[in-house]
Amino acid sequence: MQILDMNMINFRNLDDEHLEFDRRFNLFLGKNGQGKTSILEAIYFTVTGKSFRTSKNKEMIKYGHHKMGAFVNYEDRIALKSMSVKVGDKKKIYSYNRKSVKYDEFLGKLNIISFIPEDIELIIGSPSVRRSFFDYEIAQADPEYYLYLKSVSKLLKFRNKYLKDRNTKDSMFEIYNLEFIKYASLVVKKRIDYVKNVSRLLSLNYRKLFDGEKELTLGYKSFLGELRAPTLEEIEGKIKKSYEQVKDRELRYGYSLIGPQRDDFIFLLDNKEAKSYSSQGEKKSIVFALKISEIDMIIKEKKETPVFIIDDISSYFDSIRKENILKYFQKREIQLFISSTSDLEIEAKRFHVHRGEIDG
């Protein structure tokens, strides 16, 4: 997949622009605070409907305005297509090939992977940060997973309301509970399969790019405890058993004590938890190894190459790691959008950014 061009209106501090991109490397150059990251954010937002910097839509709208929008044309292995997102009046409007669609129809049409300095939170941050990241990455390649997550979230709210009201004798609670167990099982199974598949790539990519002597693995810490290779039926049985063990405590506390909303993912470098034992350089390298493993996962699942974004590579990586990363992309047929405070020794279309103005 390649993004061919983009239009944006009232996006942060940027001038309203029409940008045409190179099919391989696109380099955004400028000092800090000039708008380089905002351009990458606009690209990511137009493809995903989400920002990698904020959860508040109004923060992306240029000061003094009330609406914002961005539009891209892109090409996959089949045809030329388009996507857009408009924000205004407290809602988002998603379009695919110039037709309004719901978010679950929009998600995953064009796969994109971002690597930004804040991604270090995937290692040092809370379990919710990791769950959100992995849930989105799984859903990009598997839209069915997103529907499972929506069902779990909706049923969890019903479940918690009945528990809070101490109303679990109501027949509706049992219906919601069984549905919750069903969809929670599907989410857990998808997560197990994902971790199994991505772990095969993680260590290989980490060794290839950063340290040939160390092994990197991803662990899945389920609310059910250790799970090796269970069937869907076995997972459902374990959740039912877990529920029987905690249902009195749930009633006493007034909220759910089981479910995939309590899961976590753990990075292990040479069998030691990276959060506690890895250096800052190793943490950055672990996250990048994960992101490029996502490339291989998407290619395998969808037979398409994703678009890749790297923000602030000059400040984030030392010269050796930076050189290894650039060499990696030069060998792959992947479209890259990259920002830097200094020029890079790569063949690319260059955009110079100054106070929101883009010259390129």
C-alpha positions in Angstrom: 0.0 0.0 0.0 1.1 3.6 -0.7 -0.4 6.9 0.2 -0.3 9.1 -3.0 -1.4 12.4 -1.6 -3.2 14.1 1.2 -5.4 17.2 1.8 -5.8 18.7 5.2 -7.9 21.6 6.5 -7.6 23.3 10.0 -5.3 20.6 11.3 -3.3 21.9 14.4 -0.9 24.7 13.4 -0.4 23.5 9.8 -1.3 25.5 6.8 -4.2 24.0 4.7 -2.2 21.9 2.3 -2.3 19.4 -0.6 0.8 17.2 -0.3 2.0 14.6 -2.9 4.1 11.8 -1.6 6.8 9.5 -2.8 6.0 5.8 -3.0 9.0 4.9 -0.9 10.6 7.5 1.4 9.2 10.8 2.6 11.3 12.9 4.9 10.0 15.9 6.9 12.8 18.2 8.1 12.8 21.1 10.5 13.5 22.3 14.0 11.5 21.1 17.0 8.1 22.6 17.4 7.6 23.5 13.7 4.9 21.0 12.8 6.7 17.9 11.6 5.0 15.6 14.1 1.6 17.2 13.3 2.0 16.2 9.6 2.7 12.6 10.7 -0.2 12.8 13.1 -2.5 14.0 10.3 -1.5 11.1 8.1 -2.1 8.6 10.9 -5.4 10.2 11.9 -6.8 10.1 8.4 -6.0 6.4 8.1 -7.1 5.3 11.6 -9.5 7.9 12.8 -7.3 8.2 15.9 -4.4 10.4 17.0 -1.1 9.0 18.4 -0.8 12.2 20.6 -4.2 12.9 22.1 -7.7 11.4 22.7 -9.3 14.8 22.5 -10.5 15.8 19.0 -10.6 19.5 19.8 -6.8 19.5 20.4 -6.3 18.7 16.7 -8.5 21.6 15.4 -6.6 24.8 14.5 -7.1 27.6 17.0 -10.1 29.8 16.2 -11.8 27.1 14.1 -14.5 24.5 15.0 -14.1 21.9 12.3 -11.2 19.9 10.8 -10.7 17.4 8.1 -8.1 15.3 6.2 -8.3 13.2 3.0 -5.9 10.7 1.4 -5.8 8.9 -1.9 -4.0 5.6 -1.7 -3.3 2.6 -3.8 -3.4 -1.1 -2.8 -2.7 -4.1 -4.9 -6.2 -3.8 -6.4 -7.1 -0.2 -7.1 -6.9 3.5 -6.3 -8.9 4.3 -3.2 -9.6 7.1 -0.7 -10.3 7.7 3.0 -11.2 10.8 5.0 -12.1 11.9 8.5 -13.9 15.0 9.4 -14.3 16.4 12.9 -16.9 18.9 14.0 -19.9 19.3 16.3 -18.5 16.8 18.7 -18.5 13.9 16.2 -16.3 12.3 13.6 -17.5 11.4 10.1 -15.6 8.6 8.4 -15.6 8.1 4.6 -14.2 5.4 2.4 -14.2 5.9 -1.4 -16.2 9.0 -0.8 -19.1 7.2 1.0 -19.8 7.7 4.7 -19.1 4.5 6.7 -19.2 3.4 10.3 -15.9 3.1 12.1 -15.8 -0.7 12.1 -16.1 -0.5 8.3 -13.3 2.1 8.2 -10.8 0.3 10.4 -8.1 -1.6 8.7 -8.8 -0.5 5.1 -5.3 1.0 5.0 -2.8 -0.5 7.5 -0.4 1.9 9.1 2.2 1.5 11.9 3.6 4.4 13.8 6.8 4.7 15.9 6.9 7.7 18.1 9.0 8.6 21.2 6.0 8.1 23.5 5.9 4.4 22.5 8.3 3.7 25.3 5.1 3.7 27.4 4.4 0.3 25.9 7.1 -1.0 28.2 7.1 1.3 31.2 3.4 2.3 31.2 0.3 0.7 32.7 -1.4 -2.5 31.5 -4.2 -0.4 29.9 -1.6 1.2 27.6 -0.4 -2.2 26.3 -4.0 -3.5 26.0 -5.0 -0.5 23.9 -2.0 -0.9 21.6 -2.3 -4.6 21.1 -6.1 -4.5 20.7 -5.7 -1.9 17.9 -2.9 -3.8 16.2 -4.8 -7.1 16.2 -8.0 -5.3 14.9 -6.1 -3.7 12.0 -5.4 -7.1 10.6 -8.5 -8.8 11.9 -11.7 -6.6 11.9 -13.7 -9.4 13.5 -11.6 -8.9 16.6 -12.8 -5.3 16.9 -16.4 -6.5 16.9 -15.6 -8.9 19.7 -14.0 -6.1 21.8 -17.1 -3.9 21.2 -19.3 -6.7 22.5 -17.1 -7.3 25.6 -17.1 -3.6 26.4 -20.9 -3.3 26.1 -21.6 -6.5 28.0 -19.2 -5.5 30.7 -21.1 -2.3 31.4 -24.4 -4.3 31.7 -22.6 -6.8 34.0 -21.2 -4.1 36.2 -24.5 -2.4 36.6 -26.2 -5.6 37.8 -23.4 -6.2 40.2 -23.4 -2.6 41.5 -27.2 -2.9 42.0 -26.8 -6.3 43.7 -29.3 -7.7 41.2 -27.6 -10.9 40.0 -30.7 -13.0 40.6 -32.4 -11.3 37.7 -32.6 -13.6 34.7 -31.2 -10.9 32.4 -28.0 -11.0 34.4 -27.4 -14.6 33.5 -28.1 -13.9 29.8 -25.6 -11.0 29.8 -23.1 -13.1 31.8 -23.2 -16.0 29.3 -22.8 -13.6 26.4 -19.9 -11.9 28.2 -18.2 -15.2 28.7 -18.7 -16.1 25.1 -17.1 -12.9 23.7 -14.4 -12.8 26.4 -13.4 -16.2 25.3 -13.1 -15.1 21.7 -11.0 -12.1 22.7 -8.6 -14.2 24.8 -8.2 -16.8 22.0 -7.4 -14.0 19.5 -4.8 -12.6 21.9 -3.2 -16.0 22.5 -2.9 -16.6 18.7 -1.5 -13.1 18.1 1.2 -13.4 20.8 2.2 -16.8 19.6 2.6 -15.5 16.0 4.3 -12.2 16.8 6.8 -13.8 19.3 8.2 -15.9 16.4 9.2 -12.6 14.7 10.2 -10.5 17.7 13.4 -12.2 18.7 14.5 -12.5 15.0 14.0 -8.8 14.3 15.6 -7.7 17.6 18.7 -9.8 16.9 18.9 -8.8 13.3 18.7 -5.0 14.0 20.1 -4.5 17.5 21.7 -7.3 19.4 22.5 -10.7 18.0 23.1 -12.3 21.4 19.8 -11.6 23.2 16.4 -13.2 22.9 13.2 -11.0 23.0 9.8 -12.6 23.7 6.3 -11.3 24.3 4.3 -12.8 27.1 0.5 -12.8 27.6 -0.6 -12.4 31.2 -4.3 -13.5 31.1 -6.7 -13.0 34.0 -7.1 -16.8 33.7 -3.5 -17.5 34.6 -1.1 -19.4 32.4 -2.6 -20.6 29.1 -0.4 -22.6 26.7 -2.5 -23.6 23.6 -6.1 -24.0 24.7 -9.1 -24.4 22.4 -11.9 -21.9 22.4 -14.0 -24.4 24.3 -11.3 -24.8 27.0 -11.0 -21.0 27.4 -14.8 -20.7 27.8 -14.7 -23.5 30.4 -11.9 -21.8 32.3 -13.8 -18.5 32.4 -17.0 -20.2 33.7 -14.9 -21.9 36.4 -13.2 -18.6 37.3 -16.6 -16.9 37.5 -17.8 -19.5 40.0 -14.8 -18.8 42.1 -15.2 -15.1 42.3 -19.0 -14.5 42.0 -19.5 -13.9 45.7 -16.6 -11.4 45.8 -17.9 -9.7 42.7 -21.3 -9.2 44.4 -19.7 -7.9 47.5 -17.4 -5.4 45.6 -20.0 -4.5 43.0 -17.9 -4.8 39.9 -16.4 -7.5 37.6 -13.3 -9.3 38.7 -12.9 -11.4 35.6 -12.5 -10.6 31.9 -10.0 -9.6 29.3 -10.1 -6.0 30.6 -7.7 -7.3 33.3 -5.1 -8.8 31.0 -1.5 -7.6 30.4 1.3 -8.1 27.9 4.9 -8.4 29.1 8.2 -8.0 27.2 11.0 -10.3 28.3 14.6 -9.8 27.2 16.7 -12.9 28.0 13.9 -14.0 30.3 14.0 -10.8 32.3 11.1 -8.4 32.4 12.2 -5.5 30.2 10.3 -2.9 32.3 12.6 -3.5 35.2 15.8 -4.8 33.8 16.4 -3.3 30.3 18.4 -0.1 29.6 16.7 2.9 27.9 18.4 2.0 24.6 17.2 -1.6 24.9 13.6 -0.5 25.7 13.6 1.7 22.5 15.0 -1.2 20.5 12.4 -3.6 21.9 9.5 -1.3 20.9 10.9 -0.9 17.4 11.4 -4.6 17.0 7.8 -5.0 17.9 6.7 -2.4 15.3 8.6 -4.0 12.4 7.3 -7.4 13.5 3.8 -5.9 13.0 4.8 -5.3 9.3 5.4 -9.0 8.8 2.2 -9.9 10.6 0.1 -7.6 8.4 1.8 -8.9 5.2 1.0 -12.5 6.3 -2.6 -11.8 7.2 -3.6 -9.3 4.5 -1.0 -9.9 1.7 -0.4 -6.1 1.7 2.5 -4.0 3.0 1.5 -1.4 5.6 2.6 2.3 5.6 5.2 3.1 8.3 5.7 6.3 10.3 8.8 7.3 12.4 8.7 10.5 14.3 11.9 12.3 15.5 14.4 9.5 14.6 17.5 11.8 15.0 16.7 12.6 18.7 15.4 9.2 19.7 18.1 6.8 18.4 21.9 6.8 18.5 23.8 6.8 15.2 24.3 3.0 15.1 20.6 2.2 15.8 19.4 4.9 13.4 21.7 3.5 10.6 20.4 0.0 11.2 16.8 1.1 11.0 17.3 3.1 7.8 19.1 0.1 6.2 16.2 -2.1 7.1 13.7 0.0 5.3 15.9 0.5 2.3 15.8 -3.3 1.8 12.0 -3.4 2.1 9.3 -2.3 -0.3 7.5 -0.2 2.3 6.4 3.4 2.2 8.0 5.4 4.9 7.1 8.7 6.4 9.9 10.0 8.7 10.6 13.2 10.6 14.0 14.5 11.7 15.7 17.6 12.9 18.7 16.9 10.7 19.0 15.5 7.2 19.4 11.8 6.6 21.6 10.0 4.1 18.7 8.4 2.2 17.0 8.9 -1.1 13.7 10.5 -0.3 11.2 13.3 -1.1 12.1 16.1 1.3 9.6 18.4 2.9 10.9 21.4 4.9 8.6 22.5 7.7 8.7 25.9 9.4 6.0 27.4 11.6 3.4 25.1 10.1 4.3 25.9 6.5 5.4 22.9 4.4 7.8 23.3 1.5 8.3 20.2 -0.6 
